[in-house]
Amino acid sequence: MANEFEIKLFTTRNKILAAKWLVDNKIDKYFEDITNTKDLAWLYVDDRCLNFDGDFEKLTYQIKTFKPYYK
């Protein structure tokens, strides 16, 4: 997939520690950059996100019932 897309790690955490984590997990070769700025992108992948489609009632329900994938 990395040869088809430009993949960047967006994090507010320490960039050096994030880079070390990528290396330790042997996935650093897939990432173009580590940034704390959300660049213009076609898509963001996140483990804790909701997609807003204009329906505020639906969004409110999703916020109140949200559970992370690992729970």
C-alpha positions in Angstrom: 0.0 0.0 0.0 2.8 2.4 0.8 4.0 2.3 -2.8 0.5 3.5 -3.9 0.0 6.3 -1.4 2.0 8.9 0.5 1.6 7.9 4.2 2.3 10.2 7.0 2.0 9.6 10.7 0.1 12.5 12.4 0.7 12.7 16.1 0.9 15.3 18.8 3.4 13.1 20.7 7.2 13.4 20.6 8.4 13.0 17.0 11.6 11.2 18.1 9.7 8.7 20.2 7.2 8.1 17.4 10.0 7.5 14.9 11.6 5.0 17.4 8.2 3.2 17.7 8.0 2.9 13.9 11.5 1.5 13.7 11.0 -0.8 16.7 7.9 -2.2 15.0 9.6 -2.5 11.6 7.1 -0.3 9.8 9.1 2.9 9.4 9.7 2.1 5.7 6.0 2.7 5.0 5.9 6.3 6.2 7.0 9.4 4.3 7.0 11.7 7.4 5.9 12.2 11.0 4.0 15.4 11.5 1.9 17.3 14.1 0.2 19.2 11.4 -2.9 17.8 9.6 -1.9 18.3 6.0 -4.6 18.4 3.3 -5.4 14.8 2.6 -7.9 12.6 0.8 -8.4 10.4 3.8 -7.3 10.2 7.5 -7.2 6.8 9.2 -7.7 6.9 13.0 -8.6 4.4 15.7 -10.8 6.9 17.4 -12.8 8.9 14.9 -16.4 9.5 13.8 -17.5 10.6 10.4 -19.8 13.6 10.4 -22.3 13.4 7.6 -24.4 16.5 8.5 -26.7 14.7 10.8 -26.2 16.2 14.3 -28.6 13.8 16.1 -26.7 10.8 14.6 -23.4 12.3 15.6 -24.6 13.0 19.2 -25.7 9.3 19.5 -22.3 8.1 18.1 -20.4 10.3 20.6 -22.5 9.0 23.5 -22.2 5.4 22.5 -18.6 5.4 21.2 -16.3 2.5 22.2 -12.7 2.2 21.0 -12.0 -0.9 18.9 -10.0 -2.5 21.6 -12.8 -2.5 24.2 
